[in-house]
Structures are given as C-alpha cells and as structure tokens.
Amino acid sequence: MPLHPPTNAYLPEHNNVVLTKELLLTALNDLSLRLAAYFPSTVRLVVHGGAVMVLHPLLACRESTRDVDYIHRSFEAEWIARGVTDAGARLLTCIKATARQYNLGADWMNACADRALPVSLDIYGRPQDPISCDALSATNVSLNTIYTSPGLVLVGVGWAWAVALKLVRYDKHDPHDVASILRLGCRQRNVQWTRTLLEAWLVSICGAMGYAAYSPWQMEATRQKMRHAISLAHSQDVAPHDPGLQAVRMY
C-alpha cells in the first residue's frame, strides 16, 4: 500500500471501524512510518483507555477498541521544549493520513479527553500534567509501554490513574477494565482489594483528581463504583456488559 494516500480522500469524523489487535498494530505501524518522516526522533505518547486493555501483554482483556486515547497536551509541551512548535500539527497530519489509508474515522486516535483531565502545580507553582508525569516515570515506562517502534512509542498511564479515570465515567467496558486491572494487582502483588484499600491507593497517587473536594454524594457514588469493581474482580467469569452495571451508573 502507498504510504501517502490522496489527501482529498473522504475522512469520516468518527471512527466506526472495530480496531482488533491485528488492525490496531497495523495502523500503528503505518503511523510510526509517517511520524519518522515528520520528526527528528521517536515520538512518545501517553495513552489510556481501551487500547491499553487490548495491547498490554499482562492484560489483553479486550479483543478490540474503537480508538486510541492519548494525551496531546503533554506531547506538545515536550516538543515545544525541544524547539518544535508545530509538533501537534505534524502529529495530527500523520494520524489523519493513517486514517485515510485504512478507511478509519478521523478520531481513531484522539485526545478528546484532555479537556477533562486534571492539572496540578509543580514545586515552582507552574501547571503540569500529573498523569503524564506519573506515566513517564522510569518505573511506569518499564511496566506499561505497550507499543514500541522506531517512529512511535506508546506508554500506558499508571494503573492507579487508569482506574481513577475509568471510575469517573464507569460505563460500557469500564467496569470490566477496572476489574481486570485489580485482578492484575492480585496476581502480581497478592493485593487483597477492599474499598478502603482501593480508595487509599487512588487518593495517594491521584490526588489531583480532586477527591478532597468531592461532595459527600460524589464520594459515595465513587465508593459504590469501587465496591462494584472489586466484586467483579473477585469473579472469574465477568462479562464486559454485566447487567449489574445499571445499579451503579450514577451519571
């Protein structure tokens, strides 16, 4: 296939193509080649959501996803610090070109969630992205890098952040995904999850989520989701669309 399909090819706004692991890797390989032509060194993106559940070798608990959620703001900040001021435009050009190549929607890889992600202040009072800072720590990079190629590396967010973000929405695949992450903790570290332990873990690592400012009803709603996820994690036969979800969908 040609690397550069016609730029006037129709590009749907939303992706409705199911990205199996095979198709997702094919698209990422194509994107990697394009990025290598636009950037002087490997592009590294922090990702979250379904793509992590599909590609992470220790999970692989989902057969497919509809998109790859990445954090655009931290990517841009990294490249601006290197003196590349149009990195965001370059990346989006490559993402759209890959979409056209494989008849995907424009948002097959997107950062729509960026506007809802928390921001914190560093020790100098400057805004920073707490999720990306945690994800790009040496420990997390070694544990949660889910895709590596010469032009592109994808690093999954830390497990605490993955759980915290999914608890906010807690819809569709989220309960099953959280349960899978909690099971991984049981297998790797023999963690015996309780609601109290899960909450303490999230508060200690993901304080930027603003748990301290939650109203009593918000906190209780979040705790109910935690209890449900722990219950799913204890079950060995959990379906992604568990009917028990309806009881805990608060929003």
Beta strands, then each sheet from edge to edge (+ up, - down):
strand 1: 19-20
strand 2: 43-48
strand 3: 64-65
strand 4: 68-70
strand 5: 109-110
strand 6: 120-121
strand 7: 127-128
strand 8: 145-148
strand 9: 152-156
sheet 1: 1+ 3-
sheet 2: 5+ 4+ 2- 9- 8+
sheet 3: 6+ 7-
end
